[in-house]
Amino acid sequence: MNLVSARTQNPLRCASLSMLSSLINLPSHFPSPLLLKPYAPDSKLYPAKLATTNGDARRNFRSPVVVKASITSGYGPEIGEILGDVRIFTAAGEPVLFKDLWDQTEGMAVVALLRHFGCFCCWELASTLKESKARFDSSGVKLIAVGIGTPNKARILAERLPFPMDCLYADPDRKAYDLLGLYYGFGRTFFNPASTKVFSKSRFSTLREAMKNYTLEATPDDRSSVLQQGGMLVFKGKQLLYARKDEGTGDHAPLDEIYDVCCRVPT
């Protein structure tokens, strides 16, 4: 299907793409939609391919795992152990393993996987998480926010939003995202119906407030990273209690669900 026929058959998708493109100011060398596969909804639950001896293969692998809200059966019981060995970076640039971010025996942790540091929806989510940090702290829950990009990109968000640097981490190679099989692709980013939540009136004021000091400079140098979606996880020690994958851009996990999980399980 050529671009003209695509516009004719689905003008709503074309309009959504135009609005999102204008909001995030996609660079001129961004991949053409004609070179990317069309979006097709996932309908099955598959086991994740979690282990590989080839680091590069794991980095480039896009797992088809589907994890709906509060459903964790898509991951094996060893997911906490495997994720623990993934190396990311602090916003200051120091390498760190996931298993060193919280108590791996009984500690509770909320792990928010943002899209990338230049995503305006992620600035909105980061702002909401920052406002919720006191509640997490009082419940003995560690808040961890991970984004795609280098540590210097993470610092841009931390300084300009602002956001506490001791809670912010960078995953420039998307290792955790690949391992968890979070959604990736042009269709997921722009055409998924869940992305329309961004334009709801209830979120307008939050978005506007979060973007007061927003800058595209936080966007990863690897432009293919802007097609990555995020997700939300809750752990008690190494045990995964909750996992939700963002269906589309701005489709974040409801914090009420996260609070419910954190409060329901003794810390």
HUFENUR-V604087 format. One record per pair of residues at least 6 apart in sequence whose ideal C-beta (glycine too) atoms are under 8 Angstrom apart, sorted by the first residue. I is the first residue (numbers start at 1). J is the second residue. If there is no record, write none. Layout:
BEGIN
i: <I & I>
j: <J & J>
END
This chain:
BEGIN
i: <1 & 1 & 2 & 3 & 3 & 6 & 6 & 6 & 7 & 13 & 13 & 16 & 16 & 16 & 16 & 17 & 17 & 17 & 19 & 20 & 20 & 20 & 20 & 20 & 21 & 23 & 24 & 24 & 24 & 24 & 24 & 25 & 26 & 27 & 29 & 30 & 30 & 31 & 31 & 31 & 33 & 36 & 36 & 36 & 37 & 37 & 37 & 38 & 39 & 39 & 39 & 39 & 39 & 39 & 40 & 42 & 42 & 42 & 44 & 44 & 45 & 45 & 45 & 45 & 46 & 46 & 46 & 46 & 46 & 47 & 47 & 47 & 48 & 48 & 48 & 48 & 48 & 48 & 48 & 48 & 48 & 49 & 49 & 50 & 50 & 50 & 50 & 50 & 50 & 51 & 52 & 52 & 58 & 58 & 58 & 59 & 59 & 59 & 59 & 60 & 61 & 62 & 62 & 62 & 63 & 63 & 63 & 63 & 64 & 65 & 65 & 65 & 65 & 66 & 66 & 66 & 67 & 67 & 67 & 67 & 67 & 67 & 67 & 68 & 68 & 69 & 69 & 69 & 70 & 70 & 70 & 70 & 70 & 71 & 72 & 72 & 72 & 72 & 74 & 74 & 75 & 75 & 75 & 77 & 79 & 79 & 80 & 80 & 80 & 80 & 80 & 80 & 81 & 82 & 83 & 83 & 83 & 83 & 83 & 84 & 84 & 84 & 84 & 84 & 85 & 85 & 85 & 86 & 86 & 86 & 86 & 86 & 86 & 87 & 87 & 87 & 87 & 88 & 88 & 88 & 88 & 88 & 88 & 88 & 88 & 88 & 88 & 89 & 89 & 89 & 89 & 89 & 89 & 89 & 89 & 89 & 90 & 90 & 90 & 90 & 90 & 90 & 91 & 91 & 91 & 91 & 91 & 91 & 91 & 91 & 92 & 92 & 92 & 93 & 93 & 96 & 98 & 99 & 101 & 101 & 101 & 101 & 102 & 102 & 102 & 102 & 102 & 103 & 103 & 104 & 104 & 105 & 106 & 106 & 106 & 107 & 107 & 107 & 107 & 107 & 108 & 108 & 108 & 108 & 108 & 108 & 108 & 108 & 108 & 108 & 109 & 109 & 109 & 109 & 109 & 109 & 110 & 110 & 110 & 110 & 110 & 110 & 110 & 110 & 110 & 110 & 111 & 111 & 111 & 111 & 111 & 111 & 112 & 112 & 112 & 112 & 112 & 112 & 112 & 112 & 113 & 113 & 113 & 113 & 113 & 113 & 113 & 113 & 113 & 113 & 114 & 114 & 114 & 114 & 114 & 114 & 114 & 114 & 115 & 115 & 115 & 115 & 115 & 115 & 115 & 115 & 115 & 115 & 116 & 116 & 116 & 116 & 116 & 116 & 116 & 116 & 116 & 116 & 116 & 117 & 117 & 117 & 117 & 117 & 117 & 117 & 117 & 117 & 117 & 117 & 118 & 118 & 118 & 118 & 118 & 118 & 118 & 118 & 118 & 119 & 119 & 120 & 120 & 120 & 120 & 121 & 121 & 121 & 121 & 121 & 122 & 122 & 122 & 123 & 123 & 123 & 123 & 123 & 124 & 124 & 124 & 124 & 124 & 124 & 125 & 126 & 126 & 126 & 126 & 126 & 127 & 127 & 127 & 127 & 127 & 128 & 128 & 128 & 129 & 129 & 129 & 129 & 130 & 130 & 130 & 130 & 132 & 132 & 133 & 133 & 133 & 135 & 136 & 136 & 136 & 137 & 139 & 139 & 139 & 140 & 141 & 141 & 143 & 144 & 144 & 145 & 145 & 145 & 145 & 146 & 146 & 146 & 146 & 146 & 147 & 147 & 147 & 147 & 147 & 147 & 147 & 148 & 148 & 148 & 148 & 148 & 148 & 148 & 148 & 149 & 149 & 149 & 149 & 149 & 149 & 150 & 150 & 150 & 150 & 151 & 153 & 153 & 153 & 153 & 153 & 154 & 154 & 154 & 154 & 155 & 156 & 156 & 156 & 157 & 157 & 157 & 158 & 158 & 158 & 160 & 160 & 160 & 160 & 161 & 161 & 171 & 172 & 172 & 174 & 174 & 177 & 177 & 177 & 180 & 180 & 180 & 180 & 181 & 182 & 182 & 182 & 182 & 182 & 182 & 183 & 183 & 183 & 183 & 183 & 183 & 184 & 184 & 184 & 185 & 186 & 188 & 188 & 188 & 188 & 188 & 189 & 189 & 189 & 189 & 189 & 189 & 190 & 191 & 192 & 192 & 192 & 192 & 193 & 193 & 194 & 194 & 194 & 194 & 194 & 195 & 195 & 195 & 195 & 197 & 197 & 197 & 197 & 198 & 198 & 198 & 203 & 219 & 220 & 229 & 229 & 229 & 229 & 229 & 229 & 230 & 230 & 231 & 231 & 231 & 231 & 231 & 232 & 232 & 232 & 232 & 232 & 232 & 233 & 233 & 233 & 233 & 234 & 234 & 234 & 234 & 234 & 234 & 234 & 235 & 236 & 236 & 241 & 241 & 242 & 242 & 242 & 244 & 244 & 246 & 246>
j: <9 & 38 & 34 & 33 & 34 & 13 & 14 & 33 & 14 & 190 & 191 & 190 & 191 & 195 & 196 & 33 & 190 & 191 & 199 & 189 & 190 & 195 & 198 & 249 & 190 & 120 & 118 & 119 & 120 & 216 & 226 & 216 & 226 & 223 & 223 & 223 & 226 & 186 & 223 & 224 & 186 & 185 & 186 & 187 & 185 & 186 & 187 & 187 & 185 & 186 & 187 & 188 & 191 & 192 & 187 & 64 & 66 & 183 & 64 & 66 & 65 & 66 & 73 & 74 & 63 & 64 & 65 & 66 & 74 & 65 & 74 & 76 & 63 & 65 & 74 & 75 & 76 & 79 & 179 & 180 & 181 & 61 & 63 & 75 & 76 & 78 & 79 & 82 & 179 & 82 & 58 & 61 & 175 & 178 & 179 & 173 & 174 & 175 & 178 & 178 & 178 & 178 & 181 & 184 & 178 & 179 & 180 & 181 & 181 & 74 & 75 & 180 & 181 & 74 & 181 & 245 & 74 & 75 & 181 & 231 & 243 & 244 & 245 & 244 & 245 & 244 & 253 & 257 & 242 & 243 & 244 & 257 & 261 & 243 & 240 & 241 & 242 & 243 & 181 & 243 & 180 & 240 & 243 & 239 & 180 & 240 & 104 & 235 & 237 & 238 & 239 & 240 & 238 & 179 & 98 & 99 & 176 & 179 & 180 & 97 & 98 & 99 & 104 & 238 & 97 & 98 & 99 & 97 & 98 & 171 & 175 & 176 & 179 & 95 & 96 & 97 & 175 & 95 & 96 & 97 & 98 & 146 & 169 & 170 & 171 & 175 & 176 & 95 & 96 & 150 & 151 & 154 & 169 & 170 & 171 & 172 & 96 & 151 & 165 & 168 & 169 & 170 & 151 & 154 & 155 & 158 & 165 & 168 & 169 & 170 & 151 & 155 & 165 & 151 & 152 & 169 & 176 & 238 & 109 & 142 & 144 & 169 & 108 & 109 & 142 & 144 & 235 & 142 & 237 & 237 & 238 & 237 & 236 & 237 & 267 & 142 & 235 & 236 & 237 & 267 & 139 & 140 & 141 & 142 & 234 & 235 & 236 & 262 & 265 & 267 & 141 & 142 & 143 & 144 & 234 & 235 & 136 & 141 & 142 & 143 & 144 & 232 & 233 & 234 & 258 & 262 & 144 & 146 & 232 & 233 & 234 & 235 & 125 & 129 & 143 & 144 & 145 & 146 & 230 & 232 & 146 & 147 & 176 & 177 & 180 & 182 & 230 & 231 & 232 & 233 & 122 & 125 & 126 & 145 & 146 & 147 & 148 & 230 & 121 & 122 & 147 & 148 & 226 & 228 & 229 & 230 & 246 & 249 & 122 & 147 & 148 & 149 & 153 & 218 & 219 & 220 & 225 & 226 & 228 & 147 & 148 & 149 & 153 & 154 & 156 & 157 & 170 & 218 & 219 & 220 & 149 & 153 & 215 & 216 & 217 & 218 & 219 & 220 & 226 & 226 & 249 & 207 & 210 & 211 & 214 & 198 & 207 & 249 & 250 & 252 & 147 & 157 & 230 & 157 & 161 & 210 & 211 & 214 & 203 & 206 & 207 & 210 & 211 & 250 & 252 & 145 & 157 & 161 & 163 & 210 & 161 & 163 & 206 & 209 & 210 & 206 & 252 & 255 & 143 & 145 & 163 & 167 & 161 & 162 & 163 & 164 & 143 & 255 & 143 & 164 & 167 & 259 & 142 & 143 & 262 & 143 & 262 & 263 & 267 & 267 & 262 & 267 & 167 & 167 & 169 & 163 & 167 & 168 & 169 & 168 & 169 & 170 & 171 & 176 & 153 & 154 & 157 & 168 & 169 & 170 & 171 & 170 & 171 & 172 & 174 & 177 & 220 & 225 & 228 & 170 & 172 & 218 & 219 & 220 & 225 & 170 & 172 & 220 & 221 & 170 & 170 & 217 & 218 & 219 & 220 & 165 & 168 & 169 & 170 & 165 & 215 & 217 & 218 & 163 & 168 & 218 & 164 & 165 & 168 & 213 & 214 & 215 & 218 & 210 & 213 & 177 & 220 & 222 & 225 & 228 & 184 & 228 & 230 & 231 & 233 & 243 & 245 & 245 & 228 & 229 & 230 & 231 & 245 & 246 & 228 & 229 & 245 & 246 & 247 & 248 & 227 & 228 & 229 & 227 & 227 & 227 & 229 & 247 & 248 & 249 & 195 & 226 & 227 & 229 & 248 & 249 & 249 & 248 & 247 & 248 & 249 & 251 & 247 & 248 & 246 & 247 & 248 & 250 & 251 & 248 & 249 & 250 & 251 & 203 & 248 & 250 & 251 & 207 & 249 & 250 & 250 & 226 & 226 & 245 & 246 & 247 & 248 & 249 & 251 & 246 & 252 & 243 & 244 & 245 & 246 & 253 & 242 & 243 & 244 & 252 & 253 & 258 & 240 & 242 & 243 & 244 & 240 & 241 & 242 & 243 & 258 & 261 & 262 & 241 & 265 & 267 & 261 & 265 & 257 & 258 & 261 & 253 & 257 & 252 & 253>
END
